[in-house]
Amino acid sequence: MRSILPIGAAFAILLVAAPSAAQEFEGVSVCRKCHIDQAESWAQTSHAKAFESLKPNVKAAAKQKGKLDPAKDYTTDATCLGCHTTGFGKPGGYSAATPAVELKNFAVVGCETCHGAGSKFRVEHGSAEERWKTGGGETGRDALVKLGQSFDYKTACATCHLNYEGSGWSGAHPPYKVFTPAVDPKYAFDFDKEAVRSGKGSGVHEHFKLKNVFKGEPVPAIRAQTQADAKDPD
């Protein structure tokens, strides 16, 4: 069985790391240290390959349909990078200065795109496990919310998938996405119909039951709904 929680030396690293003044993105590799099953499932999704579609002659037919130049390199286009990378323009997130060795962690739509920048709350994940293992009981999930972990997955999805004129999403704003239902019906997005809740959609990882350590439901209580049909890692 693969543990979905930090153990041994890897866990100790989490404990000694002090939260920085600003919440920062840390990349997929940091999340993967503990959440191996989720990371492997995510690696097979379209989110893991989102940056690739910005390269010249990749998905050429779709680009032509969206009135984009299929031969153009869009990997430096700021209007695209916000939805095709992790943390673009934010502390620790993807930027033009991101080293090539780090592209696999940030030139993707990674864990923190949905769950929030992790430099602070990931430390609490480790601390909470140590308390639980030493008899201190479970920690309330509200502690994670206070440190920046997001459970509002619906809004996280809408930020990119519904950011087009006429989408009906109240948060839509320029620059609007090019690929809309008017271009092709497949670009219509519905949080439930896309199977985001079940973890069987094309963009999200399969959900696995999370046991012990944390208790209580944050607001919005989407976590309980995703956990209902989650796979037992045992």
SULDA-V73688 format. One record per pair of residues at least 4 apart in sequence whose C-alpha atoms are under 6 Angstrom apart, sorted by sequence separation. I is the first residue (numbers start at 1). J is the second residue. D is the distance in Angstrom with one decimal. If there is no record, write none. Layout:
{{I:J:D} {I:J:D}}
This chain:
{{7:11:4.9} {32:36:5.1} {64:68:5.4} {81:85:5.6} {103:107:4.8} {112:116:4.5} {118:122:5.4} {124:128:5.8} {132:136:5.0} {145:149:4.9} {157:161:5.9} {158:162:4.7} {159:163:5.9} {181:185:4.4} {190:194:5.7} {217:221:5.7} {6:11:4.7} {43:48:5.4} {53:58:5.4} {63:68:4.9} {88:93:5.2} {112:117:5.2} {131:136:4.6} {132:137:4.8} {144:149:5.4} {162:167:5.8} {191:196:5.9} {195:200:5.6} {196:201:5.5} {199:204:5.8} {82:88:5.4} {87:93:4.0} {88:94:4.6} {132:138:5.7} {181:187:4.9} {195:201:4.7} {199:205:5.7} {200:206:5.9} {32:39:5.6} {63:70:5.5} {86:93:5.9} {87:94:5.6} {88:95:6.0} {180:187:5.3} {181:188:4.9} {194:201:5.6} {199:206:4.4} {86:94:5.9} {199:207:5.2} {163:172:4.6} {60:70:4.7} {94:106:5.4} {164:176:4.8} {57:70:5.1} {163:176:5.6} {164:177:5.4} {57:71:5.1} {163:177:5.9} {56:71:4.7} {56:72:5.1} {56:73:4.8} {55:73:5.1} {209:227:5.9} {54:74:4.9} {86:106:5.0} {54:75:5.3} {85:106:5.8} {209:230:5.3} {85:107:4.7} {86:108:6.0} {208:230:4.8} {209:231:5.8} {85:108:4.6} {86:109:5.3} {121:144:5.6} {207:230:4.9} {208:231:4.5} {209:232:5.3} {85:109:5.0} {86:110:5.8} {208:232:5.8} {84:109:5.9} {121:147:5.1} {86:113:5.7} {120:147:5.8} {6:34:4.9} {198:226:5.7} {5:34:5.1} {197:226:4.9} {4:34:5.3} {4:35:4.7} {51:84:5.1} {116:149:5.2} {50:84:5.2} {115:149:5.7} {116:150:5.3} {115:150:4.8} {114:153:5.9} {114:156:5.4} {51:107:5.6} {51:108:5.7} {50:108:5.7} {48:108:5.2} {48:109:5.9} {47:109:4.9} {24:91:5.0} {25:92:4.7} {24:92:4.9} {25:93:5.2} {152:220:5.9} {141:214:5.9} {140:214:5.6} {141:215:5.9} {138:213:4.7} {139:214:4.7} {140:215:4.9} {141:216:5.8} {138:214:5.0} {139:215:5.9} {140:216:5.7} {142:218:5.9} {28:105:4.9} {83:160:5.8} {138:215:6.0} {27:105:4.7} {27:106:5.8} {132:213:5.6} {28:110:5.9} {129:213:5.4} {25:117:4.4} {24:117:5.4} {25:118:5.7} {24:119:5.2} {23:119:5.8} {19:120:5.0} {14:123:5.3} {15:126:5.9} {14:126:5.6} {15:127:6.0} {47:203:5.2} {45:202:5.7} {46:203:5.2} {45:203:5.0} {42:205:4.3} {41:205:5.0} {41:206:6.0} {38:205:5.8} {1:234:5.9}}
